[in-house]
Amino acid sequence: MARWISIASMVIGGVGIFFGFYYLARAPQTSLSIVTATTVGIVGVLAFVRHVVFHKSDAARLGWETDRPDWMFEVGFRTWRLA
């Protein structure tokens, strides 16, 4: 599941950046709003879910399986705080 959330994060972030550049010359505020909402907001929430809810599959995807997933929770909550 973490793999699909990671792919969705990359796609959503890429689409947000694309539309950010698309609107940059005509409406800079709209451009900034789109990039911020997608790359920080949506991708940040997805990263939190991936690190906290699906921490086992995310650690397996990274090749860092452990019996103590404390560091995954820390990364997830730091991501949430930044979003």
C-alpha positions in Angstrom: 0.0 0.0 0.0 2.9 2.4 0.8 4.1 1.9 -2.7 0.9 3.2 -4.2 0.7 6.1 -1.8 4.3 7.0 -2.8 3.4 6.9 -6.5 0.3 9.0 -5.9 2.4 11.5 -4.0 4.8 11.9 -6.9 2.0 12.2 -9.4 0.0 14.8 -7.4 3.2 16.8 -6.7 4.2 16.7 -10.4 0.7 17.8 -11.5 0.8 20.6 -9.0 4.2 21.8 -10.2 3.1 21.6 -13.8 0.0 23.7 -13.2 2.1 26.1 -11.0 4.4 26.7 -14.0 1.4 26.9 -16.3 -0.3 29.7 -14.4 3.0 31.5 -13.3 3.0 34.2 -15.9 -0.7 35.0 -15.9 -1.6 34.6 -12.2 1.4 34.2 -9.8 -0.8 34.1 -6.7 -2.9 31.2 -8.2 0.3 29.5 -9.2 1.7 29.7 -5.7 -1.6 28.5 -4.2 -1.7 25.5 -6.5 1.9 24.5 -5.8 1.5 25.0 -2.1 -1.7 23.1 -1.8 -0.5 20.1 -3.8 3.2 19.7 -2.9 2.9 20.7 0.8 -0.7 20.1 1.7 -1.8 16.9 -0.2 1.6 15.3 -0.5 2.3 16.1 3.2 -0.9 14.4 4.3 -0.1 11.4 2.1 3.4 11.2 3.6 1.9 11.3 7.1 -0.5 8.4 6.3 2.3 6.4 4.6 4.7 6.8 7.5 2.2 6.4 10.4 -0.6 4.2 9.2 1.3 2.0 6.7 4.7 2.1 8.4 5.4 -1.6 8.0 4.9 -1.7 4.2 6.8 1.6 3.9 9.8 0.3 5.9 9.7 -2.8 3.7 9.6 -0.7 0.6 12.6 1.2 1.8 14.4 -2.0 2.9 14.5 -0.8 6.5 12.3 -3.4 8.3 12.6 -3.1 12.1 10.7 -4.3 15.2 10.7 -0.8 16.5 9.0 1.6 14.0 9.5 4.6 16.3 11.6 6.5 13.7 8.8 6.0 11.1 6.3 7.6 13.5 8.7 10.5 14.1 9.2 11.1 10.4 5.4 11.0 9.9 4.6 13.4 12.6 7.4 15.8 11.5 5.9 15.7 8.0 2.4 16.4 9.4 3.8 19.4 11.4 5.3 20.9 8.2 2.2 20.4 6.1 
